[in-house]
Amino acid sequence: MPKVPLAGTHAWRDRPLPTFTADQKDWLTRGGSLTAHLRELGDVKVVVTREAVGQPWRDEAAALDITPRTPVWIREVVLNVNRVPFVAAHSVVPLYASSGVWQAMRRLRTRPLAELLYSDSSVWRSPLTSRRIDARDPLYRLAARQMLCEKPHTFVARRSVFLRQDAPLMVTECFLPALWSFLTRGDSC
């Protein structure tokens, strides 16, 4: 069974930081499908930016309870709302599971991962954890590539591990400033 990322482990925390805004705290702790929550704001499109075999980031390997050299299947997408990038997501699953229990992940194309995760009652989800992401983190680079406006010093992200037949799949979602602007002012930058 994978280790659930705990507070203090690579700065992933069980509860959002007190310095986060009310909107950030709300979105970091919302259960269920993030795609479904985004659909309440507008038309959601999934843009696949990368699908490949690779190696997990160090903190991902620890949370998935695999070695850092274990090959993983990586899926990176951007969730656009009304054609504006709101979320950059990075999902990893051990390669053996991507051709087994989680093989449907490799056939999603532009469908949201939520279709796979929330349609099977045998899938268990760990508690959500969150943190600030800065330029030292590989997730920052993924998120920064999506920016239409000036890049912030940090992003806010959350992650959780899904288990299906004891095979882990980790989803990390990085919220882009356009979401926060939309929620407070109704614009994207």
C-alpha positions in Angstrom: 0.0 0.0 0.0 1.5 3.4 -0.9 2.5 5.9 1.7 0.0 8.8 1.8 2.0 12.0 1.6 1.9 13.5 5.1 2.5 17.0 6.4 6.1 17.9 6.5 7.1 15.3 3.9 8.4 17.3 1.0 6.2 20.2 2.3 2.9 18.4 1.3 0.4 19.2 4.1 -2.8 17.6 5.3 -4.4 21.1 5.5 -4.0 24.1 3.3 -1.6 26.7 4.7 -3.3 29.5 6.7 -1.9 32.1 4.3 -3.9 30.6 1.4 -7.0 32.6 0.4 -10.5 31.3 1.1 -10.9 30.4 -2.5 -7.6 28.5 -2.5 -8.5 26.6 0.7 -11.9 25.7 -0.8 -10.5 24.4 -4.1 -7.6 22.5 -2.4 -10.0 20.6 -0.2 -12.9 19.9 -2.6 -13.6 16.2 -2.8 -14.9 14.4 -5.9 -14.0 15.2 -9.5 -12.1 18.5 -10.1 -13.3 18.4 -13.7 -16.9 18.3 -12.5 -16.3 21.4 -10.2 -14.6 23.2 -13.1 -17.7 22.5 -15.3 -19.7 24.6 -12.9 -17.6 27.6 -14.2 -17.8 26.9 -17.9 -16.9 24.6 -20.8 -14.1 22.3 -19.8 -11.6 20.9 -22.4 -8.8 18.5 -21.6 -5.6 19.2 -23.5 -3.0 16.4 -23.3 0.5 17.9 -23.2 2.4 14.7 -22.5 2.0 11.0 -22.2 5.2 9.0 -21.8 7.2 6.5 -19.8 9.5 8.2 -17.3 10.7 8.1 -13.8 8.8 9.5 -10.8 9.9 12.7 -9.0 11.5 11.9 -5.7 8.4 12.8 -3.6 6.2 10.8 -5.9 8.2 7.7 -5.6 8.0 8.0 -1.8 4.2 8.6 -1.8 3.7 5.7 -4.3 6.0 3.4 -2.2 8.2 2.6 -5.2 11.9 3.1 -5.9 12.9 6.4 -7.6 14.1 4.3 -10.6 10.8 2.4 -11.0 9.4 3.2 -14.5 6.1 5.1 -14.5 3.5 6.1 -17.0 3.1 9.9 -16.9 0.1 11.8 -18.2 0.1 15.6 -18.1 -2.9 17.6 -19.1 -4.2 21.1 -18.9 -7.8 21.7 -18.0 -9.1 24.7 -19.9 -12.3 26.5 -18.9 -13.8 28.5 -21.8 -10.4 28.1 -23.6 -8.4 29.5 -20.7 -5.9 27.2 -18.8 -7.2 26.9 -15.2 -5.3 23.7 -14.0 -2.2 21.8 -15.0 -2.3 18.2 -13.9 0.4 15.6 -13.6 -0.5 11.9 -13.1 1.8 9.0 -12.5 1.2 5.3 -12.2 3.8 2.5 -12.0 4.4 1.2 -15.5 3.4 -2.3 -14.6 0.0 -1.0 -13.4 -0.5 1.1 -16.6 -0.7 -2.1 -18.6 -2.7 -3.8 -15.9 -5.2 -2.4 -13.4 -4.8 1.2 -14.7 -4.5 0.4 -18.4 -7.6 2.5 -19.2 -5.5 5.6 -18.3 -3.4 5.1 -21.4 -6.5 5.2 -23.7 -8.2 8.3 -22.3 -7.0 10.7 -25.0 -8.8 14.0 -24.3 -11.3 12.5 -21.8 -10.7 13.5 -18.2 -9.1 11.0 -15.8 -12.1 11.6 -13.5 -14.1 9.3 -15.8 -11.8 6.4 -14.8 -11.4 7.4 -11.1 -15.0 8.1 -10.2 -16.8 5.4 -12.2 -15.4 2.5 -10.2 -16.6 2.1 -6.6 -13.5 -0.1 -5.8 -11.2 2.9 -6.2 -10.0 4.4 -2.9 -8.7 7.9 -2.6 -6.2 9.1 0.0 -6.8 12.4 1.7 -5.9 15.5 -0.3 -2.6 17.2 0.5 -1.5 20.6 -0.7 1.5 23.0 -0.9 3.0 26.0 -2.6 5.0 25.1 -5.7 8.0 27.3 -6.6 10.5 27.4 -9.5 12.6 24.6 -7.9 9.8 22.1 -8.3 9.3 20.3 -11.7 5.6 20.9 -11.3 6.3 24.7 -11.5 7.7 24.3 -15.0 4.7 22.4 -16.1 2.3 25.0 -14.8 4.4 28.0 -16.0 4.3 26.7 -19.6 0.5 27.3 -19.5 0.6 30.9 -18.4 -0.9 33.5 -20.8 0.0 36.3 -18.4 3.0 37.0 -16.1 4.3 34.0 -14.3 3.8 34.1 -10.5 6.6 33.2 -8.0 4.5 30.3 -6.7 1.5 28.2 -7.6 -0.9 26.3 -5.3 -1.2 22.6 -5.9 -2.9 19.5 -4.4 -2.4 15.8 -4.8 -3.8 12.5 -3.8 -3.2 8.8 -4.4 -5.9 6.6 -5.8 -5.8 2.8 -5.2 -7.4 0.2 -7.3 -6.6 -3.5 -6.4 -3.6 -2.2 -4.4 -2.1 -0.4 -7.5 -1.4 3.3 -6.9 -2.1 6.2 -9.2 -1.1 9.7 -8.1 -2.8 12.8 -9.4 -1.3 16.2 -8.8 -3.3 19.3 -9.8 -1.7 22.7 -10.0 -4.1 25.6 -9.9 -3.2 28.5 -12.3 -3.8 32.2 -11.5 -6.5 32.4 -14.2 -8.8 30.4 -11.9 -8.3 32.7 -8.9 -8.8 35.8 -11.1 -12.0 34.3 -12.6 -13.4 33.5 -9.1 -12.6 37.0 -7.7 -13.1 39.3 -10.8 -14.6 37.2 -13.5 -11.6 37.6 -15.9 -8.6 35.3 -16.7 -5.4 37.3 -16.1 
